[in-house]
Amino acid sequence: MRQGSRTEPHLTARAAAALAALLLVACAACSSGGGSAPKPDATKSGGSNSASPPAAGFDVAAENAKPGTDVWKTGLKTGPAGAMDAYADQVAVRPGAPFRLFASTTAPGFTVTAYRMGWYGGARGREVWKSGRVTGTRQAAPKVDPGVNTVHADWQPSLTVTPTDWPEGTYLLLVTSDAGFGTYVPITVHSAQAKGRTVLVNAVTTWQAYNLWGGYSLYNGPKNYGDRARIVSFDRPYDGTGATLYLNQELPAVSLAEKLGLPLSYATDLDLDADPKLFDGATAVFTLGHDEYWSTAMRDHATAFRDAGTNLAFLGANAVNRHIRFASSALGERRLVVCYKSAAEDPMRADDPSETTQDWRLPPMSRPENQLTGTYYQCFPGNAPFVVWDADAWVFAGTGARRGSAYKGLVGVEYDRVVRDPAPPAPLQVLSHSPVTCEGKADYANASYYTVPSGAGVFSTGTMRWVCALGSGCGTYLDDDGRRFATQVTENVFRAFSAGPAGKAHPVRANAGEIPAVASR
């Protein structure tokens, strides 16, 4: 359905498969580009959650001065189904906290190499640990819970990993069989605190929503959308390379932030739900390329951060669109993501209607995503140039853009726009106004920026293709001009948001009333 009146299914089985294929485009080649790595701007004060100098500890610039390697990428060779699969019993751990790996392989043995992901002179990875050879085994076939079609791999643990001396950050574990076939297991070594730092949030709930390992995701089952999973589990490997959405939708932004030498902190959606203290004093929170699935606690915490002076950035589209809740598995809390996508199907509707799992914009939640992000999800699939509207906006500094400057293919595959009903926070500044055709109808995509009384700024790109543009991603949809443009804008936002409440240095110029065709959904 068209803009705002979208009904289930949001993506049919065919559309979900198409989106997955588009996300795979050039994901292994995604890299972060951009200019030199200047020192971050001086922090500014203001607001109860305002910026303060980061506590002594992790030094991003010093870490990235260490020698890197691209073996994390060149060393991966995917094999036949079942040749090498693995998952971890933790999504994120504190430095030094052990976690277990569960692996299944047709080979007699395998090894595990841990790579911290960042800039590292463009190599984007540094080897920090390697296991000895581990005896391999072909573990049991996955089980599927009837009714909800939850896939879980009830395997025996293969080894325990203790990340001693692993710096905080995002990691890929490359698990490689004796036969040379491999897979990734992503894990975040999260920061103990975020005071004075910019937090990069891994969108693990969305990774899991699209995960088709074992035959079921929140979009597809063996037949169609109707037999999709209603609950998905972290107790299973990811499909494809094991890290498709991270590689395409997150790593380029992580790499760019680390190249800039900003004071950073690292977390996941699960941390945003469970442990808001990890975000105390953060200058900014960045969600990356595709962060669609949010619990009530995630949303409430992010809103509270904003209202206390922490900047928020949404570097994708279709963010905060699906309402979810978490449940426990045999391996621990928050190992299950519940999303029926229909209040009528969700058994929670009788006990607590506010926790039914469907779109946030629908009753009984009735909390449209643009009340947080500024932009309102519209349509899939779209493909269009990103067209600058407010060329004097601070986010476009150094790009050379003028009103009407167009950057090939930067809008897509999903996109957002600014609408008046439901109203976003005010004052709001429309940054781009990009004509796009979707489902045969003419529409627009918009990027936006708004501020709140705490001084916090909120930036939304309004397009899912933004992060893969930060380097060589997005295949032929983009050209080098578009990649340079997206990279410069992202650098501007990273630097400004890392300096403290952005509204103090960069007040909004409200202009929605000047924009044609921003009157309705």
Secondary structure as GFF3:
##gff-version 3
##sequence-region A 1 521
A	DSSP	alpha_helix	13	24	.	.	.	ID=ss1
A	DSSP	three_ten_helix	27	29	.	.	.	ID=ss2
A	DSSP	alpha_helix	60	64	.	.	.	ID=ss3
A	DSSP	alpha_helix	71	74	.	.	.	ID=ss4
A	DSSP	beta_strand	84	88	.	.	.	ID=ss5
A	DSSP	beta_strand	92	93	.	.	.	ID=ss6
A	DSSP	beta_strand	99	105	.	.	.	ID=ss7
A	DSSP	beta_strand	109	117	.	.	.	ID=ss8
A	DSSP	three_ten_helix	120	122	.	.	.	ID=ss9
A	DSSP	beta_strand	125	130	.	.	.	ID=ss10
A	DSSP	beta_strand	134	135	.	.	.	ID=ss11
A	DSSP	beta_strand	143	145	.	.	.	ID=ss12
A	DSSP	beta_strand	150	152	.	.	.	ID=ss13
A	DSSP	beta_strand	159	161	.	.	.	ID=ss14
A	DSSP	beta_strand	169	177	.	.	.	ID=ss15
A	DSSP	beta_strand	182	189	.	.	.	ID=ss16
A	DSSP	beta_strand	198	202	.	.	.	ID=ss17
A	DSSP	alpha_helix	204	210	.	.	.	ID=ss18
A	DSSP	three_ten_helix	213	215	.	.	.	ID=ss19
A	DSSP	three_ten_helix	225	227	.	.	.	ID=ss20
A	DSSP	beta_strand	231	233	.	.	.	ID=ss21
A	DSSP	alpha_helix	244	249	.	.	.	ID=ss22
A	DSSP	alpha_helix	251	259	.	.	.	ID=ss23
A	DSSP	beta_strand	264	268	.	.	.	ID=ss24
A	DSSP	alpha_helix	269	274	.	.	.	ID=ss25
A	DSSP	three_ten_helix	276	279	.	.	.	ID=ss26
A	DSSP	beta_strand	284	287	.	.	.	ID=ss27
A	DSSP	beta_strand	293	295	.	.	.	ID=ss28
A	DSSP	alpha_helix	296	307	.	.	.	ID=ss29
A	DSSP	beta_strand	311	314	.	.	.	ID=ss30
A	DSSP	beta_strand	322	329	.	.	.	ID=ss31
A	DSSP	beta_strand	332	338	.	.	.	ID=ss32
A	DSSP	three_ten_helix	347	350	.	.	.	ID=ss33
A	DSSP	three_ten_helix	353	355	.	.	.	ID=ss34
A	DSSP	alpha_helix	370	373	.	.	.	ID=ss35
A	DSSP	beta_strand	376	387	.	.	.	ID=ss36
A	DSSP	three_ten_helix	394	396	.	.	.	ID=ss37
A	DSSP	beta_strand	406	417	.	.	.	ID=ss38
A	DSSP	beta_strand	428	430	.	.	.	ID=ss39
A	DSSP	beta_strand	434	438	.	.	.	ID=ss40
A	DSSP	beta_strand	441	445	.	.	.	ID=ss41
A	DSSP	beta_strand	448	451	.	.	.	ID=ss42
A	DSSP	beta_strand	457	460	.	.	.	ID=ss43
A	DSSP	three_ten_helix	467	469	.	.	.	ID=ss44
A	DSSP	three_ten_helix	475	477	.	.	.	ID=ss45
A	DSSP	alpha_helix	480	498	.	.	.	ID=ss46
A	DSSP	alpha_helix	502	505	.	.	.	ID=ss47
A	DSSP	three_ten_helix	512	514	.	.	.	ID=ss48
###
